[in-house]
Amino acid sequence: MKIWVPNDSVAGVLSDLPGVECAVYDGSAMPEGVEDVEVWIPPLITVPDVPGTLAAMTSLRLVQTVTAGVEPYRPHMPEGAVLCNARGVHDAGTAEWAVGAMIAVLRDFPAFVDAQRRGEWTYHHTGVLADSTVLIVGHGSIGAALERRLDGFEVEVLRVARSPREGVHGMEELPALLPRADVVVLLVPATPATAGMVDAAFLSRMRDGALLVNAARGGVVDTDALLAELKSGRLRAALDVTAPEPLPEGHPLWSAPGVFITPHVAGSTPASGRRLLRLVRAQIARHLSGEPLANVITDAY
């Protein structure tokens, strides 16, 4: 069975499985034998021409992404092939980033770093996470991991998900919940339903001084609407993802007041790497033995 893998580490963890032949495709030079590939594990950075690559994989049976998001692949999957995501792999890293980003912005860490570089002692009171209300929009496995990490910070947590359940509100209740939150954390997948969902109306419902934390996808947020709120000073933001991405030099988000930006690094941690290898190993073993696969995508996400 021919498998295209994103790097040597993934190839190494599969090397002792019977009948497996791995070739590394990291998005640069495409290996030979695309028509014989049965399993594709794409790299973290989307390769050029995903539709053309998938169309050429005439023997394809499984695409196992290394990310929770599957938007580059789902619309182009060939008939008979299964798409699976890496649900759970990046939970710890992304949840940890979200907590760190909240604290960094609320406690004015970026401003203190700037003052340190200038050699200035800029004593002032800051905000704090304690006694605040945190609204998690997209309460799946990452949202649950975030809530576990917030335990002990003395916050109230509100939860919203596509499918309401006990303790978790449905999306239709989101407009009424936004004014209650001091921090709004976006963890929704990129789907047609979530594209641009954080628009001017959404942002206008957030309370004055609230913090928007985006650890989802850049396209979930209307960048122009967010810029308007940042420039007015009414809202602040912590962004690990942006639209466009990568954020080009000179883009107004770079210089907007009250925004903290990281370059899509929330899940890029050693913990994610270890968990990815375990998932891939188990998934390919299931595929070889004909067992049910984990994290199968059956709808938009």
TAZI-V56219 format. One record per pair of residues at least 24 apart in sequence whose C-alpha atoms are under 8 Angstrom apart, sorted by the first residue. I is the first residue (numbers start at 1). J is the second residue. D is the distance in Angstrom with one decimal. If there is no record, write none. Layout:
# TAZI-V56219
i=I j=J d=D
i=I j=J d=D
This chain:
# TAZI-V56219
i=1 j=37 d=7.5
i=1 j=38 d=6.3
i=1 j=39 d=7.9
i=2 j=36 d=6.5
i=2 j=37 d=5.0
i=2 j=38 d=5.7
i=2 j=39 d=6.7
i=3 j=37 d=5.7
i=3 j=38 d=6.1
i=3 j=39 d=4.7
i=3 j=40 d=5.7
i=3 j=41 d=7.5
i=4 j=37 d=6.8
i=4 j=39 d=6.5
i=4 j=40 d=4.9
i=4 j=41 d=6.0
i=4 j=42 d=7.5
i=5 j=40 d=6.4
i=5 j=41 d=4.9
i=5 j=42 d=6.4
i=5 j=43 d=7.4
i=6 j=41 d=6.3
i=6 j=42 d=5.6
i=6 j=43 d=4.5
i=6 j=44 d=7.8
i=7 j=43 d=7.7
i=9 j=277 d=7.8
i=10 j=277 d=6.2
i=10 j=280 d=7.5
i=13 j=277 d=6.7
i=13 j=281 d=6.4
i=14 j=281 d=6.1
i=14 j=284 d=7.9
i=17 j=285 d=7.5
i=34 j=58 d=8.0
i=35 j=59 d=6.0
i=36 j=60 d=7.6
i=38 j=62 d=6.6
i=39 j=63 d=5.8
i=39 j=64 d=7.5
i=40 j=64 d=6.3
i=41 j=65 d=5.6
i=41 j=66 d=7.0
i=42 j=66 d=6.9
i=46 j=72 d=7.4
i=50 j=76 d=7.8
i=51 j=76 d=5.5
i=54 j=78 d=6.9
i=64 j=280 d=7.8
i=66 j=276 d=6.8
i=69 j=189 d=6.3
i=69 j=190 d=6.9
i=69 j=301 d=7.8
i=70 j=301 d=7.3
i=71 j=190 d=6.5
i=71 j=191 d=7.1
i=74 j=300 d=7.6
i=82 j=296 d=7.1
i=82 j=297 d=7.7
i=83 j=296 d=6.0
i=83 j=297 d=5.6
i=84 j=293 d=7.9
i=84 j=294 d=7.1
i=84 j=295 d=5.1
i=84 j=296 d=4.4
i=84 j=297 d=5.5
i=85 j=295 d=5.6
i=85 j=296 d=6.8
i=85 j=297 d=7.1
i=86 j=276 d=7.3
i=86 j=279 d=7.5
i=86 j=295 d=6.9
i=87 j=141 d=7.4
i=87 j=295 d=6.4
i=88 j=141 d=6.4
i=88 j=142 d=7.3
i=89 j=272 d=5.4
i=89 j=273 d=7.9
i=89 j=275 d=5.3
i=89 j=276 d=5.6
i=89 j=279 d=7.7
i=90 j=142 d=7.6
i=90 j=267 d=5.0
i=90 j=268 d=7.8
i=90 j=271 d=7.9
i=90 j=272 d=5.2
i=91 j=141 d=6.6
i=91 j=142 d=4.6
i=91 j=145 d=6.1
i=91 j=146 d=8.0
i=91 j=267 d=7.5
i=92 j=142 d=7.4
i=92 j=145 d=6.5
i=92 j=146 d=7.9
i=92 j=267 d=7.7
i=92 j=271 d=7.5
i=92 j=272 d=7.5
i=93 j=266 d=5.7
i=93 j=267 d=4.7
i=93 j=268 d=7.1
i=93 j=269 d=6.2
i=93 j=271 d=7.1
i=93 j=272 d=6.7
i=94 j=142 d=7.0
i=94 j=146 d=8.0
i=94 j=215 d=7.0
i=94 j=266 d=4.6
i=94 j=267 d=5.0
i=95 j=142 d=6.2
i=95 j=143 d=7.3
i=95 j=145 d=5.9
i=95 j=146 d=4.4
i=95 j=149 d=7.3
i=95 j=266 d=8.0
i=96 j=146 d=7.1
i=96 j=149 d=7.3
i=96 j=266 d=7.8
i=97 j=266 d=5.3
i=97 j=267 d=8.0
i=98 j=146 d=7.4
i=98 j=185 d=7.7
i=98 j=213 d=7.1
i=98 j=215 d=7.0
i=98 j=266 d=7.8
i=99 j=146 d=7.4
i=99 j=149 d=7.5
i=99 j=150 d=7.3
i=101 j=213 d=7.6
i=101 j=238 d=6.1
i=101 j=260 d=7.8
i=102 j=129 d=7.4
i=102 j=183 d=7.8
i=102 j=211 d=7.8
i=102 j=213 d=7.3
i=102 j=238 d=7.3
i=103 j=128 d=7.2
i=103 j=129 d=6.6
i=105 j=237 d=7.9
i=105 j=238 d=7.1
i=105 j=259 d=8.0
i=105 j=260 d=6.9
i=110 j=260 d=7.5
i=129 j=153 d=6.9
i=129 j=154 d=7.8
i=129 j=155 d=7.1
i=130 j=154 d=5.1
i=130 j=155 d=5.6
i=131 j=155 d=5.2
i=131 j=156 d=7.3
i=132 j=156 d=6.4
i=132 j=181 d=7.6
i=132 j=182 d=5.9
i=132 j=183 d=7.6
i=133 j=157 d=5.8
i=133 j=158 d=7.3
i=133 j=180 d=7.0
i=133 j=181 d=5.0
i=133 j=182 d=5.3
i=133 j=183 d=6.4
i=134 j=158 d=6.1
i=134 j=181 d=5.7
i=134 j=182 d=6.1
i=134 j=183 d=4.7
i=134 j=184 d=6.0
i=134 j=185 d=7.3
i=135 j=159 d=5.9
i=135 j=160 d=7.6
i=135 j=177 d=7.9
i=135 j=178 d=7.6
i=135 j=181 d=5.8
i=135 j=182 d=7.8
i=135 j=183 d=6.1
i=135 j=184 d=4.8
i=135 j=185 d=6.1
i=136 j=160 d=6.1
i=136 j=184 d=6.1
i=136 j=185 d=4.9
i=136 j=186 d=6.4
i=136 j=187 d=7.2
i=137 j=161 d=6.4
i=137 j=184 d=7.1
i=137 j=185 d=5.9
i=137 j=186 d=5.1
i=137 j=187 d=5.9
i=137 j=188 d=6.4
i=138 j=162 d=7.1
i=138 j=186 d=6.5
i=138 j=187 d=4.8
i=138 j=188 d=4.4
i=138 j=189 d=7.7
i=139 j=168 d=7.6
i=139 j=187 d=7.1
i=139 j=188 d=7.8
i=140 j=187 d=8.0
i=142 j=187 d=7.3
i=143 j=187 d=6.8
i=175 j=202 d=7.1
i=175 j=205 d=6.9
i=178 j=202 d=7.9
i=178 j=205 d=5.8
i=178 j=206 d=5.2
i=178 j=207 d=7.4
i=179 j=205 d=5.6
i=179 j=206 d=4.9
i=179 j=207 d=5.0
i=180 j=206 d=7.7
i=180 j=207 d=7.2
i=181 j=206 d=7.1
i=181 j=207 d=7.0
i=181 j=210 d=7.1
i=182 j=207 d=7.0
i=182 j=209 d=7.5
i=182 j=210 d=4.7
i=182 j=211 d=6.3
i=183 j=210 d=5.7
i=183 j=211 d=4.7
i=183 j=212 d=6.0
i=183 j=213 d=7.3
i=184 j=210 d=7.7
i=184 j=211 d=6.3
i=184 j=212 d=5.0
i=184 j=213 d=6.0
i=185 j=212 d=6.1
i=185 j=213 d=4.6
i=185 j=214 d=6.0
i=185 j=215 d=7.3
i=186 j=212 d=7.7
i=186 j=213 d=6.1
i=186 j=214 d=4.9
i=186 j=215 d=5.9
i=186 j=216 d=5.6
i=187 j=214 d=7.1
i=187 j=215 d=5.7
i=187 j=216 d=4.6
i=188 j=216 d=5.6
i=188 j=217 d=7.8
i=189 j=216 d=6.3
i=189 j=217 d=7.1
i=189 j=301 d=7.1
i=190 j=216 d=7.5
i=190 j=217 d=6.2
i=190 j=219 d=7.3
i=190 j=220 d=6.7
i=191 j=300 d=6.3
i=191 j=301 d=7.3
i=194 j=220 d=5.7
i=195 j=219 d=5.6
i=195 j=220 d=4.7
i=195 j=221 d=7.4
i=196 j=220 d=4.6
i=196 j=221 d=5.0
i=196 j=222 d=5.2
i=197 j=221 d=6.3
i=197 j=222 d=7.5
i=198 j=222 d=6.0
i=199 j=225 d=6.0
i=199 j=226 d=7.6
i=200 j=225 d=5.1
i=200 j=226 d=7.4
i=203 j=229 d=7.7
i=208 j=234 d=5.4
i=208 j=235 d=6.3
i=209 j=233 d=7.9
i=209 j=234 d=5.4
i=209 j=235 d=5.0
i=209 j=236 d=6.8
i=210 j=234 d=7.7
i=210 j=235 d=5.4
i=210 j=236 d=6.4
i=211 j=235 d=6.0
i=211 j=236 d=4.8
i=211 j=237 d=5.3
i=211 j=238 d=7.4
i=212 j=236 d=6.3
i=212 j=237 d=4.6
i=212 j=238 d=6.3
i=213 j=237 d=5.7
i=213 j=238 d=4.7
i=213 j=239 d=5.9
i=214 j=238 d=6.4
i=214 j=239 d=5.0
i=214 j=240 d=6.2
i=214 j=241 d=6.5
i=215 j=239 d=6.7
i=215 j=240 d=5.5
i=215 j=241 d=6.3
i=215 j=266 d=7.2
i=216 j=241 d=6.9
i=217 j=241 d=5.5
i=217 j=242 d=6.9
i=218 j=242 d=3.9
i=218 j=243 d=4.6
i=218 j=244 d=7.1
i=218 j=245 d=7.3
i=219 j=243 d=5.5
i=219 j=244 d=7.9
i=227 j=252 d=7.8
i=227 j=253 d=6.8
i=227 j=256 d=7.0
i=230 j=256 d=6.4
i=230 j=257 d=5.9
i=230 j=258 d=6.2
i=230 j=259 d=7.3
i=231 j=256 d=6.3
i=231 j=257 d=6.1
i=233 j=257 d=7.1
i=233 j=258 d=7.2
i=240 j=264 d=4.6
i=240 j=265 d=6.7
i=240 j=266 d=6.6
